[in-house]
Amino acid sequence: MKHVFVINPVAGKSLAEKELVPKINKIQETLDVEIETYITKGFLDAEKFVRLRSQTGEAIRFYACGGDGTLNEVINGAYGYDNAEVGVIPIGTGNDFIKTFTNQGYFSDLERQIKAESMVVDLMDYNGRLCANVCNIGFDSEVADKIATLKTYPLIGGHMAYGIGILQQFFNKMGEIFRIELEDGEVIEKTMLLVAIGNGSFYGGGFMALPLASRVSEMLDICIVNKISRLQFISLIKDYKKGKHTENPKFKDCVIYRKSRFAHIYGTKEFKLCVDGEITLTRDVKLQVVPKALKFAVPLGCKIIESTILS
């Protein structure tokens, strides 16, 4: 098997080429494996590169070296090719995909990555494209849009950008009307603060919006937070981040949590859809689980966490 490191040069602090490439060269000298590096050139370049290489039929493991957005491009390029596996080297801002695995530090250990074993995981289709982790709309997608700008400023790192983005949005309009249709025929239409849908638990740099989610259940988890007051927001955000909203009675009247293989979301106007941390605009979005869609390389010593609810 060939090991191909697909590197986003602007991920994180834009030090990937300077810091990661020498480590890759060193591990190639240490281990008897065939290694290649590819530096992406812009938006969707990783997806195009991975798809072209997958079409050769050669057994390849692609390592998405960046954040969740880089992973999104790589899985969209590798999907449908049995010869392709995907791994993650987390050098981005949020790196939320790997938070549902134990020993997350091992994802930065290149030897453990080379020795990884693959497991088959679900993905999510949204309007014909694939999502690796979580799609969200409303308050959180507005924050994500602000973060993209904030991270371009000097001295503002990932965690600081999240904090500033939340504070900025806190003082803007909170709540939009959405209509959500689920597989069993249930229709939910109301003013919502936010909606998160996916098969991963974390998004937004560590918010556990979907604590009951699983990458192998062939179901999507859906969390809807109704419009709430700013005072309620302040009192609830800490427990929401920890994933306590499915078990704490104080969330009973403001959170709706469902599992479904399908969801269709309609807005009353064009809205921002955040997919694995990246923003797109739409008037409606169809989401459905894609079972057993991807061979994902789990570093040696890591395993998937079936329940991510913290004690």
N, C-alpha and C positions, 0 to 999 in steps of 0.2 A: 504494500500500500504506500502511495505517495502522500506526504504531509505538506499541505499548502497553507501558509500563513497569509491571510488576506488582511492587510494592515490599513486602517484609516489614519492617515497622518495628522489629522486635526482633532482626533479623539482626546478627551481628557485635557491634559495640559500641553498637547501637541509635541510630546517627547517620544512618541512611539518609535520613529526611525532611529533616534539617537540612543534610546535605552533598550528597546526590544530587539532590534535587528542583531546587535552584537550577541545577545543571549541566544538567539536562534542559531547564529553561526557557531557558537560554542557547543550547543547541544548536538549539532550535526557532526562535530568532530568527536563527541563523546559516544554517541550512539550510532549504530550501523543502520541508518535509515535514510531514505531519500527525502530531502526537504527542499522546499521552494518558497520564496517570499514574493508577494505582489503588493505594491503600494497603490492604493486606489487614487483615482484622478479627479473624482467629483461625485456628485449625486447619482446614484444607481449604477455607478461603474462596478462596484463589487458584485452586484446582481448579474450584470452582463458577463463579467469575467467568469464567475462561478458556473453560470449556465453553459457557456462555451466550453469550458474545461470538462464539465460533466458529460457533455455530448460525445466526448471521445470514447467513453465506455471504460476508461481506466479507473481502477479502484483508487479513490482519492478521499482524504479527510481534509476538509476545509476548516481552518480555525478563524473565526470572526474576531479580529483583533481591534476592539473599539468598544462602543457602548451597545445598548439595546437596538439602536437604529442600524448599526453596522450588521448586527446579527439578523435583523429583519431582511436586509438586502441579501445576505448570504443564504438564508433559508428559502427565499423566493427564487434564487438562482438554482439551488440544489434540489428543490422539490420535484418529485416525479422520476428521479434517477436513482435506481437501486444501487449503483456503484458509488454513490456519494454519501458521505457522512459529514456532520457538522459539529464542531466544537467551539468553545468560547474562551478567548483570552481577555479578561475584563480590564480594559484600560479607559473606559468611558466615564461619564459623570454618574449615572445611576446604577448601571449593572444589575438591574432588578431580576433578570431571568435566572441568575445563578443562586438567588436567595432561597430557592426551594430545594437546595442541595446542602448536604452536610460538608464541613471542612472547606468552606468557600475559598480559603487561602490557597488551596491546592490547584485552583484554576489558573493561578499565576505560576505554577511550577511546571516548566516545559517538559521535564522528564516524566512527570505523572501524566501530563497530557498525551505524550507520545505513547505511553503504556495504557491509555484509556481503553475501556470496553464500551461499546455502543449499546444504547437501549432505544426502543421505539417509543416516541412520544406523539401526542396529539398536537395539531396546530388549529388555528382558527381562520376561516375564510371570511373576508369582509369585502363585499362588492367585487369579488373576483381576484383579490389579492390575499396574501397570507400574513397573519400576525403570529408572532412567536409567543407572546406573553399576554398583554392586556390592551384593550381599546377603551378609551374613556372620553366622555363629553361633559360639557357644563363647566363648573368651577375649575376642575383640575386641568381640563384642556386649555382653558384661558391662562392658567398658571404656567403650563408647559410652554405656551407660546411666548410668554414674557421671559421665561428662563432662557430661551434660545437667544434673545437679545442681550440679557444680562450677562451671559457667559462670555460675550465678546469684550466686556469691559475689563481693564487690568485689575488685578487683585480680587476679583470676584470669582471664587471657586464654586464647585457644584453645590455643596450644602448651603453656602451663603446665598447662592442664586435661588435655590428652592425657598428659603426663608423670605427673601425679599419679594419673590414672585407671589407667594401666598399673601403677604402683607398688602401688596399693591392691589390684588384682586379683592381682598377683604373689603376695601373701600369702594369697589365698583358694584354694579348691579349683580345681585345674587339670586339666581333662579330663572329658568326658562321652561316653557311648556314643551313637553315631548310626549309622543305616543309610542308605546312599546307593545308589540304583538309577539307572544311567545308560542312555542310549539303546541301546547295543550289548548290553545284558543284563548288563553287569558289576555286581556288587553288592559294596559295600565296607561292612563292619560291624565297628567296633572302637571303642576309646576314643580320641577325638580332642581335641586342644587347641583347634583352630579349623578352620572351613571358610569359604572365600571363593569366591563364584561371581558372574560378571558378564561384561560385554563392555568394561569399562573397566579400566585397570591399577591405579589408585590408590584407596586409601580410608584412613580413619583419619588424615586430615591429612597424607598424604604417604607412607604405606606402600605399596610397589609389590608387592602380593600376587599380581597377575596380570600378570607382565611380558610374556607372549606374547599378551595379549588384543587384540582388534581390534573397533572399532565397526562394521565393514563386512564381517565375515567370515561372518555368518550362523551363528556358533557361539558357545557359552558356554565360558569358561575356568573350570576348577574347581581350586582349590588346597586340599588337605587336609594339615594338620599334625598328625601323631600326638601322643599324649601324650608329653611329654618331661620330664626333670628340670628343676628350677629352674636348676641349673648349666648344662645344655645351653641353656636359654632365654637366659640371659645371654650365652653365647658365640655364639649364632646370630642374635639379634635385629637386630644392626646390618646384617648381610648380607641378612637377610630384608627389612628396610626398603628396601634398595637393589635388590631384585629379583634377587638372586644365587642364589636357592634352586633354580632350574631348571638351573643349570650347575655348581654347586659340589659336589664329591663328598661333602663333609661333611654334606650334606642328604639323601643317598641313602636312608638308613634311616628318615628321619622326615618326608619330604614326598612326597605323591602328587599328581601334576599331570596333569589330563586335559582333553580338549576334547570337548564333546558338545552336541547341540541341546536336550537334555532332561535333567533330574535331578529325582529325588524323594527328599527327605530326611525320615526319620522319627526322632523322639526317643523315649526311654523315658519321658519326662515332658514337661510343657509347658516350652518353652525360649524364650529371647529371640532374635528374628530382627531384625537391624539392616538396614534398607533405605535406602540413600542417607543414612545417618546417623541415621535415625529408628527407634525401637524399637517392635516389636509382639510379642505373645505367640502361640505356636502349638504344636501337637503334631506337625504335619508340614507340609511346604511342597513344592508342585510348581512347578518353574521350567522355563521354555522360552524359547528365543530368539524374538523377533518381528522377522523380517527387514524391512529397509527401512521402518521404522515411523514415522519422524519426519523432518521437514525441519528441520535444525538450522542456524542462522545462524552462519557462521564470519567473525569480524571481518576486515576488509581487512588483509592482511599476515600472517594466520595460516594454518596448514594442519595437517591431522591428521598425527600421527606414527605411522607404520606399526609401528615397533618402538621400544618405550620402554625397552629394556634399556640401562642406562647402562654406559659403558666404565670 
